[in-house]
Amino acid sequence: MDVVNPATGEQEASYEEHTADDVDAALARATDAFDSWRDRPLREREELLASAADVLRENTREYAEIMTREMGKPISQAVGEVEKCAWVCDHYAEYADTYLEPEHHPSPPGTTVKTVHDPLGPVLAVMPWNFPFWQVFRFAAPYLTAGNVGLLKHASNVPGCAVAIEEVFREAGYPEDAFQSLLIPSDLVGDMLEDDRLRAATLTGSGPAGRAVASTAGENLKKTVLELGGSDPFVVLDDADLDAAAETGAWARNQNGGQSCIAAKRFVVHEAVYDEFLDRLLDEFESLTVGDPMDEDTDVGPQARQGLLEDLHGQVQASVDAGATVLTGGEPLDREGAYYPPTVLTDVPEGCPADSEELFGPVAAVYSVPDEEAAVETANDTQFGLGASVWTEDRERGDRLARRIDAGCVYVNQLVKSDPRVPFGGVKESGYGRELSGAGIREFVNRKTVWTE
């Protein structure tokens, strides 16, 4: 696996892929590790997770630079990602025992009936490149602490991140095979899912990848959690704080180079404030600094790969050909590296790529709607259902509209984000299952009823 720096186009490193035999050996080691790991007291597993948080904090800059070199994330955002990984470790180190506490049920006199939460076994995680540390720790922190063991198949353009994450757990004191990174191509994933030693799988990625994993896992009666794409609406009502909405909206669309499932992609704006909001949003987009991701002052770095930039620009061009208007950006930058500028589209026709597809880059589609009913209708007019953001000074109004939007999470007067304290996941084409909080740690456990006379 070759690492190509998207800011320069130059090869940074090369890693040897694992083979089918390596996968078989890893599954054998994971099975052996599970036999003892599941019996470790939960308190000990929590203490090891707290140690993983310490390792992350001690090596924050090193891990951040690996991310930036491999997929182009601005270094300040990469540092923040490592810090967030430490936070999720802290969270489950403190609360896993609460989340996994046995649940007691009514029962006849003289009996005790409870539900306990036993681990399932080896769990495969198929993870993406856009948040190469956070996506992994979002799965690993809860699932390992519940007593499962982990096998990571990371994206092929971030192998250094995969290796570094395995080292975090090893340095924290975990048993050697409790977490293993496998540098394998996607065509070996199916064989893993069919192997009896693997008990469950989670995937964050595209719809086609999710369908493939869900299909094979389903044929083998294995539990899955899928977090797939999104085309999140950012709804601005007529009583919104426009300065706050524009500032947050620009960041929600452009952070991580716009390469986020929960980025604000479709701006749905009440016509009474449309022109004023659009002017402020354009100002915010044009104020962002596009440049070297290793520079602390950079807001938007390159796209993760040249091919991804070309796909994004093809979607923009097709939308313009269909009648969309480019107000800023809209062309790859004439410089070394896979740079695409923050871009705003208006007059977006129904059915064009900017309207119906996920644009995985710094491109916003802005719509004008006559009232809140139309805002809800437009927000829900998508195959996706991951997140949404609603902006209004009336909290009760915001809460009411939030309940009507078809998404796994809706934030009122805030950008959509994943937070260790609350469940995260989507509906419709955005997947199923939940990560984080108590809901997340209980996805891959056996909810076992124990009846004692």
C-alpha positions in Angstrom: 0.0 0.0 0.0 1.6 3.2 -1.2 1.0 6.5 0.7 0.7 9.5 -1.6 0.7 12.9 0.1 -2.3 14.7 -1.5 -0.8 18.1 -0.8 2.2 17.3 -3.0 1.4 14.3 -5.1 4.6 12.6 -3.9 4.8 9.1 -2.4 5.6 9.3 1.3 5.9 5.6 2.2 4.9 2.1 1.2 3.5 -0.8 3.3 3.4 -4.5 2.6 -0.2 -5.9 2.3 -1.3 -8.8 4.4 -2.3 -11.9 2.6 -5.2 -14.3 3.0 -3.0 -16.5 5.1 -2.2 -13.5 7.3 -5.9 -13.0 7.8 -6.5 -16.6 8.8 -3.7 -16.4 11.3 -5.0 -13.1 12.7 -8.5 -14.6 13.2 -6.9 -17.5 15.1 -5.0 -15.2 17.3 -8.1 -13.0 17.9 -10.1 -16.1 18.9 -7.4 -17.1 21.4 -7.2 -13.6 22.7 -10.9 -13.4 23.2 -11.0 -16.5 25.4 -8.9 -14.7 28.1 -9.8 -11.0 27.4 -13.5 -11.6 28.0 -12.7 -12.8 31.5 -10.7 -9.8 32.4 -12.6 -7.8 35.0 -14.4 -4.8 33.5 -12.5 -2.5 35.8 -9.2 -3.7 34.4 -10.4 -3.1 30.8 -11.5 0.4 31.8 -8.1 1.1 33.3 -6.4 -0.1 30.1 -8.6 2.2 28.1 -7.6 5.1 30.3 -4.0 4.2 29.5 -4.8 4.3 25.8 -6.0 7.9 26.3 -2.6 8.7 27.9 -0.7 7.2 25.0 -2.8 9.3 22.6 -2.1 12.5 24.5 1.6 11.8 24.8 1.9 11.3 21.0 -0.7 13.8 19.8 1.5 15.6 17.3 3.1 12.5 15.9 -0.3 10.9 15.2 -1.7 14.2 13.8 1.2 14.5 11.3 0.6 10.9 10.1 -3.0 11.8 9.3 -2.1 15.0 7.6 0.6 13.4 5.4 -1.7 10.5 4.4 -5.0 12.2 3.7 -4.4 15.9 3.9 -6.3 17.0 7.0 -5.1 20.4 8.2 -2.8 19.8 11.1 -4.8 21.8 13.6 -7.8 19.6 12.9 -5.7 16.5 13.0 -4.5 17.5 16.5 -8.1 18.0 17.5 -9.0 14.6 16.2 -6.4 12.8 18.3 -7.6 14.8 21.4 -11.2 13.7 20.6 -10.0 10.0 20.5 -8.5 10.5 24.0 -11.9 11.9 25.1 -13.8 8.9 23.9 -11.3 6.6 25.8 -11.8 8.7 28.9 -15.6 8.5 28.5 -15.8 4.7 28.4 -13.1 4.3 31.0 -15.4 6.2 33.3 -18.9 5.0 32.2 -18.5 1.5 30.7 -19.4 -0.2 34.0 -22.6 2.0 34.2 -23.6 1.3 30.6 -23.1 -2.5 31.1 -24.7 -2.8 34.5 -27.1 -5.8 34.6 -30.7 -4.9 34.2 -33.1 -6.5 36.7 -36.6 -7.5 35.9 -39.8 -8.3 37.8 -39.9 -12.0 38.8 -41.7 -14.4 41.1 -40.9 -14.3 44.8 -37.6 -16.1 45.6 -36.2 -15.6 42.1 -33.8 -13.1 40.5 -34.0 -12.3 36.8 -31.6 -10.0 35.1 -30.1 -9.2 31.7 -26.4 -9.2 31.5 -24.2 -8.0 28.7 -21.7 -10.5 27.5 -19.2 -9.9 24.7 -19.7 -11.6 21.3 -16.1 -12.3 20.2 -13.9 -11.0 17.3 -15.5 -7.9 15.6 -14.3 -6.6 12.2 -14.3 -2.9 11.6 -14.1 -1.6 8.0 -13.1 2.0 8.4 -12.8 5.1 6.1 -9.9 7.5 5.6 -11.7 10.8 6.3 -11.4 10.6 10.1 -8.7 7.9 10.2 -8.2 7.9 14.0 -11.6 9.0 15.3 -13.7 6.5 13.3 -11.5 3.7 14.7 -11.6 4.8 18.3 -15.3 5.4 18.1 -15.7 1.6 17.5 -12.7 0.3 19.5 -13.2 2.2 22.8 -16.6 0.7 23.6 -16.4 -2.6 21.9 -13.1 -3.7 23.4 -14.1 -2.4 26.8 -17.2 -4.6 26.5 -14.9 -7.6 26.2 -14.8 -8.1 22.4 -11.6 -8.1 20.4 -11.1 -6.0 17.3 -9.8 -6.5 13.8 -9.3 -3.3 11.7 -9.5 -3.2 7.9 -8.6 0.4 7.3 -8.8 2.4 4.1 -5.9 1.7 1.8 -4.6 5.3 1.7 -4.1 5.5 5.5 -2.0 2.4 6.4 0.3 4.4 8.6 -2.7 5.4 10.7 -3.8 1.8 11.0 -0.3 0.7 12.2 -0.1 3.6 14.6 -3.5 2.8 16.2 -2.5 -0.8 16.8 0.6 0.5 18.5 -1.5 2.8 20.8 -3.3 -0.3 22.2 0.0 -2.2 22.5 1.7 0.6 24.3 -1.3 1.0 26.6 -0.8 -2.5 27.8 -3.5 -4.4 26.0 -3.0 -8.1 25.2 -1.1 -8.3 22.0 -3.9 -9.7 19.9 -6.9 -7.9 21.5 -6.7 -5.3 18.6 -5.1 -6.1 15.2 -4.7 -3.9 12.1 -4.9 -5.8 8.8 -3.5 -4.1 5.7 -5.8 -5.9 3.3 -7.6 -5.2 0.1 -11.4 -5.0 0.2 -11.8 -8.3 -1.6 -10.7 -10.2 1.5 -13.4 -8.8 3.6 -16.1 -11.2 2.3 -14.0 -14.2 3.4 -13.6 -12.7 6.8 -17.4 -12.2 7.2 -18.0 -15.8 6.2 -15.5 -17.2 8.7 -17.2 -18.7 11.8 -14.6 -17.1 14.1 -15.7 -13.6 13.3 -18.9 -12.7 15.2 -19.9 -9.2 14.1 -18.9 -6.3 11.8 -19.2 -2.5 11.7 -18.6 -0.3 8.7 -18.3 3.4 8.1 -18.2 4.2 4.4 -20.2 4.3 1.2 -23.6 2.8 0.5 -22.2 0.1 -1.9 -19.6 -1.0 0.6 -22.3 -1.1 3.3 -24.6 -3.2 1.2 -21.9 -5.6 0.4 -20.9 -6.1 4.1 -24.6 -6.2 5.2 -25.4 -8.8 2.6 -22.6 -11.2 3.4 -23.0 -10.7 7.1 -26.7 -11.3 6.9 -26.3 -14.5 5.0 -24.1 -15.7 7.8 -26.4 -14.3 10.6 -23.9 -11.8 12.0 -24.8 -8.5 13.6 -23.7 -5.4 11.8 -23.7 -1.6 12.4 -23.5 0.6 9.3 -22.7 4.3 9.2 -23.0 5.4 5.6 -23.2 8.5 3.6 -25.2 11.7 4.2 -26.5 14.8 2.6 -27.3 16.8 5.7 -29.7 19.7 5.5 -28.8 23.0 7.3 -32.1 24.7 7.8 -32.1 28.5 8.4 -35.5 29.9 9.5 -36.6 33.5 9.3 -35.9 34.1 13.0 -32.4 32.7 13.0 -29.2 34.4 14.2 -27.8 34.9 10.7 -24.2 35.7 11.8 -24.0 32.6 14.0 -25.7 30.4 11.3 -23.4 31.6 8.5 -20.2 31.3 10.6 -21.1 27.8 11.8 -22.5 26.7 8.5 -19.3 27.6 6.6 -17.3 25.6 9.1 -19.8 22.7 9.0 -19.5 22.5 5.3 -15.7 23.0 5.0 -14.0 21.4 8.0 -11.9 18.3 7.0 -12.0 19.7 3.4 -15.7 19.0 3.3 -15.0 15.3 3.5 -17.4 14.3 6.2 -20.7 12.3 6.2 -22.2 14.8 8.6 -21.1 17.9 6.9 -23.7 20.5 6.1 -24.3 19.9 2.4 -27.7 21.4 1.6 -28.5 24.8 3.0 -32.3 25.3 3.2 -33.0 29.0 3.8 -36.3 30.8 4.4 -36.9 33.3 1.6 -37.3 36.2 4.1 -33.6 36.0 5.0 -32.2 34.2 2.0 -30.3 37.1 0.4 -28.9 38.3 3.7 -27.8 34.9 4.8 -26.3 34.0 1.4 -24.2 37.2 1.5 -22.9 36.3 4.9 -22.3 32.7 4.0 -20.3 33.8 0.9 -18.2 36.1 3.1 -17.4 33.2 5.4 -16.5 30.8 2.6 -14.2 33.3 1.0 -12.5 34.1 4.2 -11.3 30.5 4.7 -7.6 29.9 4.1 -6.8 27.1 1.6 -3.3 25.9 1.7 -0.6 23.6 3.1 -2.2 21.3 5.6 0.9 21.4 7.7 0.5 25.1 8.2 -1.3 25.9 11.5 -3.3 28.7 9.8 -4.8 26.5 7.1 -8.5 26.0 7.2 -9.0 23.8 4.1 -6.4 21.4 2.9 -6.3 19.2 -0.2 -8.8 16.6 -1.0 -7.6 13.2 0.1 -6.8 11.9 -3.4 -6.6 13.4 -6.9 -9.3 11.0 -8.1 -11.7 12.2 -5.4 -11.2 15.8 -6.5 -11.9 14.8 -10.1 -15.1 13.0 -9.0 -16.2 16.0 -7.0 -15.6 18.4 -9.8 -17.5 16.2 -12.2 -20.5 16.4 -9.9 -20.2 20.2 -9.8 -19.8 20.5 -13.6 -22.9 18.2 -14.1 -24.9 20.4 -11.7 -23.8 23.6 -13.5 -24.7 22.1 -16.9 -28.1 21.3 -15.5 -28.6 24.9 -14.5 -26.9 25.5 -11.1 -25.1 28.8 -10.6 -21.6 29.0 -9.1 -21.2 32.0 -6.8 -17.7 31.2 -5.5 -15.2 28.5 -6.2 -16.2 25.8 -8.7 -12.8 25.0 -10.3 -9.8 23.0 -9.0 -7.0 25.3 -7.9 -4.1 25.8 -10.3 -1.4 24.5 -7.9 0.4 21.4 -6.9 -1.8 19.0 -5.0 -5.5 18.0 -5.0 -6.9 21.3 -3.9 -10.6 22.3 -4.4 -11.8 25.6 -3.1 -14.8 26.3 -0.9 -17.7 26.4 -3.4 -21.3 27.7 -3.2 -24.0 26.7 -5.7 -27.4 28.3 -6.0 -30.4 27.7 -8.4 -29.8 24.0 -7.9 -32.1 22.0 -10.2 -33.9 19.0 -8.9 -32.2 15.7 -9.6 -28.7 17.1 -10.5 -25.8 15.7 -8.5 -25.6 18.7 -6.1 -29.3 18.0 -5.3 -29.6 14.2 -5.2 -26.1 12.9 -4.5 -23.6 13.2 -1.7 -20.9 15.8 -2.6 -17.9 14.7 -0.5 -15.9 17.9 -0.6 -16.2 21.7 0.2 -19.3 22.4 -2.0 -22.6 23.8 -0.6 -25.9 23.8 -2.4 -28.2 26.7 -1.2 -32.0 26.6 -1.6 -34.7 29.2 -0.9 -38.0 28.0 0.6 -41.1 30.0 1.3 -41.9 28.7 4.8 -41.0 26.1 7.4 -43.3 23.5 5.9 -41.3 23.8 2.7 -38.1 23.7 4.7 -39.0 20.4 6.3 -40.1 19.0 2.9 -36.8 20.0 1.3 -34.8 18.8 4.2 -36.4 15.3 3.9 -36.2 15.2 0.1 -33.1 13.0 0.1 -32.3 9.3 0.2 -30.1 9.9 3.2 -30.9 10.4 6.8 -27.8 10.9 8.9 -27.9 14.4 10.5 -29.5 17.8 10.2 -29.1 21.2 11.7 -31.9 23.7 12.4 -31.4 27.4 13.1 -34.0 29.5 14.9 -34.1 31.8 17.9 -37.3 30.0 19.1 -36.1 26.9 20.9 -39.6 25.3 21.0 -39.9 25.9 17.2 -36.5 24.3 16.7 -37.4 21.3 18.8 -40.7 20.8 17.0 -39.1 20.9 13.6 -36.3 18.6 14.7 -38.9 15.9 15.4 -40.2 16.2 11.8 -36.8 15.8 10.1 -36.0 12.2 9.0 -32.4 11.9 10.4 -30.6 10.0 13.1 -29.6 13.2 14.8 -30.8 16.8 14.6 -29.0 19.7 16.2 -30.7 23.0 16.9 -28.5 26.0 16.6 -25.4 23.8 16.4 -23.6 21.9 13.7 -24.0 18.1 13.5 -21.3 16.2 15.4 -20.6 12.9 17.0 -20.1 13.1 20.8 -19.2 10.2 23.1 -22.1 11.1 25.4 -24.9 10.7 22.9 -26.0 8.0 20.3 -24.8 8.5 16.8 -26.1 6.9 13.6 -28.6 7.3 10.7 -31.7 6.1 9.0 -32.7 5.4 5.3 -29.6 5.1 3.1 -27.4 6.4 5.9 -27.3 3.0 7.6 -28.6 1.5 10.8 -27.4 0.9 14.4 -25.9 3.3 16.8 -22.4 4.2 18.0 -21.3 5.9 21.2 -23.0 6.4 24.6 -24.7 3.4 26.2 -26.5 2.5 23.0 -23.2 2.1 21.2 -21.4 -0.1 23.7 -24.5 -2.4 23.8 -24.6 -3.0 20.0 -22.2 -5.9 20.1 -23.1 -7.8 23.2 -25.2 -10.8 24.0 -28.2 -9.4 26.0 -28.4 -12.5 28.0 -31.3 -13.2 30.4 -30.3 -15.0 33.6 -33.1 -16.5 35.7 -32.1 -17.8 39.1 -34.5 -19.7 41.3 
